[in-house]
Amino acid sequence: MPRLLSRLILLFALVIAAPAAWSAQMWAKTTFEAAQAAGSPILVHVTAPWCPTCKAQKPTVDRLESTNPALKVFAVDFDSQKDALAFFGVKSQSTLISYRGKTEVARSTGVTDPAAITEMVVRASH
């Protein structure tokens, strides 16, 4: 447990210090499944351009992606990607789902706290 806590603190520090310069790729089932098959840590962000909570989540998601090259981040547009919503069983925008390969390890809706979002990525990375 101390090892996980120290990694979480380090990752959180990197998130705070890093510029938000990267951007998630739009979700495509084949690309997502390839990332799963590779065993990559994955973060899915179900977002909508009109959603203030999604906008609040985005800087943290972008920082996590830019500080963790292994992390694959997929953006799902809540308004236009209904097939993805059904695939993930999502009913609301501002949903975040993390995977370690093919295993879902965390899911949240409406969470904007950088530490909580970072924890989701830490869980996917180990």
C-alpha positions as semicolon CSV with decimal commas, in nm:
position;residue;x (nm);y (nm);z (nm)
1;M;0,000;0,000;0,000
2;P;0,278;0,256;0,072
3;R;0,418;0,191;-0,277
4;L;0,083;0,264;-0,438
5;L;0,043;0,579;-0,230
6;S;0,388;0,706;-0,328
7;R;0,311;0,642;-0,696
8;L;-0,020;0,821;-0,662
9;I;0,151;1,122;-0,504
10;L;0,415;1,128;-0,778
11;L;0,157;1,098;-1,054
12;F;-0,057;1,369;-0,895
13;A;0,247;1,600;-0,874
14;L;0,317;1,542;-1,243
15;V;-0,046;1,618;-1,327
16;I;-0,033;1,949;-1,142
17;A;0,301;2,051;-1,297
18;A;0,245;1,942;-1,657
19;P;0,099;2,166;-1,924
20;A;-0,229;2,053;-2,082
21;A;-0,110;2,006;-2,438
22;W;-0,234;1,665;-2,548
23;S;-0,575;1,562;-2,664
24;A;-0,753;1,228;-2,652
25;Q;-0,830;1,044;-2,971
26;M;-1,193;0,987;-3,066
27;W;-1,315;0,641;-2,973
28;A;-1,326;0,377;-3,241
29;K;-1,407;0,020;-3,142
30;T;-1,118;-0,136;-3,336
31;T;-0,859;0,105;-3,192
32;F;-0,998;0,059;-2,841
33;E;-0,991;-0,320;-2,870
34;A;-0,634;-0,307;-3,003
35;A;-0,528;-0,103;-2,699
36;Q;-0,701;-0,359;-2,476
37;A;-0,529;-0,650;-2,650
38;A;-0,193;-0,476;-2,601
39;G;-0,262;-0,457;-2,227
40;S;-0,244;-0,078;-2,227
41;P;-0,380;0,134;-1,944
42;I;-0,688;0,304;-2,092
43;L;-0,904;0,597;-1,990
44;V;-1,237;0,654;-2,166
45;H;-1,386;1,003;-2,130
46;V;-1,753;1,036;-2,228
47;T;-1,790;1,403;-2,301
48;A;-2,014;1,664;-2,462
49;P;-1,914;2,012;-2,582
50;W;-2,199;2,171;-2,385
51;C;-2,114;1,993;-2,056
52;P;-1,945;2,213;-1,791
53;T;-1,843;1,907;-1,587
54;C;-1,674;1,753;-1,892
55;K;-1,486;2,079;-1,947
56;A;-1,373;2,072;-1,584
57;Q;-1,246;1,713;-1,628
58;K;-1,059;1,778;-1,952
59;P;-0,746;1,955;-1,815
60;T;-0,682;1,666;-1,576
61;V;-0,742;1,406;-1,846
62;D;-0,510;1,594;-2,084
63;R;-0,236;1,621;-1,821
64;L;-0,259;1,252;-1,737
65;E;-0,227;1,164;-2,103
66;S;0,072;1,393;-2,152
67;T;0,257;1,262;-1,845
68;N;0,192;0,892;-1,905
69;P;0,295;0,786;-2,257
70;A;0,159;0,434;-2,207
71;L;-0,190;0,565;-2,127
72;K;-0,441;0,547;-2,412
73;V;-0,716;0,807;-2,375
74;F;-1,033;0,778;-2,581
75;A;-1,294;1,052;-2,605
76;V;-1,654;0,946;-2,666
77;D;-1,892;1,215;-2,786
78;F;-2,211;1,178;-2,585
79;D;-2,427;1,337;-2,854
80;S;-2,305;1,152;-3,164
81;Q;-2,149;0,820;-3,057
82;K;-2,455;0,631;-2,934
83;D;-2,293;0,301;-3,037
84;A;-2,008;0,369;-2,792
85;L;-2,252;0,461;-2,514
86;A;-2,424;0,125;-2,561
87;F;-2,088;-0,057;-2,581
88;F;-1,978;0,092;-2,246
89;G;-2,323;0,092;-2,083
90;V;-2,304;0,468;-2,024
91;K;-2,611;0,681;-1,957
92;S;-2,450;1,018;-1,885
93;Q;-2,183;1,253;-2,014
94;S;-1,888;1,328;-1,782
95;T;-1,834;0,955;-1,733
96;L;-1,478;0,829;-1,696
97;I;-1,389;0,460;-1,726
98;S;-1,042;0,316;-1,674
99;Y;-0,920;-0,020;-1,796
100;R;-0,613;-0,230;-1,742
101;G;-0,611;-0,411;-2,074
102;K;-0,952;-0,578;-2,104
103;T;-1,045;-0,534;-1,737
104;E;-1,248;-0,235;-1,623
105;V;-1,090;-0,114;-1,299
106;A;-1,281;0,207;-1,223
107;R;-1,581;0,410;-1,334
108;S;-1,712;0,748;-1,224
109;T;-1,962;1,006;-1,341
110;G;-1,939;1,376;-1,265
111;V;-1,609;1,355;-1,076
112;T;-1,384;1,657;-1,135
113;D;-1,134;1,617;-0,849
114;P;-0,789;1,574;-1,009
115;A;-0,678;1,332;-0,734
116;A;-0,979;1,104;-0,793
117;I;-0,927;1,102;-1,170
118;T;-0,555;1,039;-1,120
119;E;-0,636;0,744;-0,893
120;M;-0,840;0,592;-1,177
121;V;-0,535;0,607;-1,403
122;V;-0,305;0,470;-1,133
123;R;-0,539;0,172;-1,094
124;A;-0,529;0,115;-1,469
125;S;-0,150;0,138;-1,479
126;H;-0,070;-0,128;-1,217
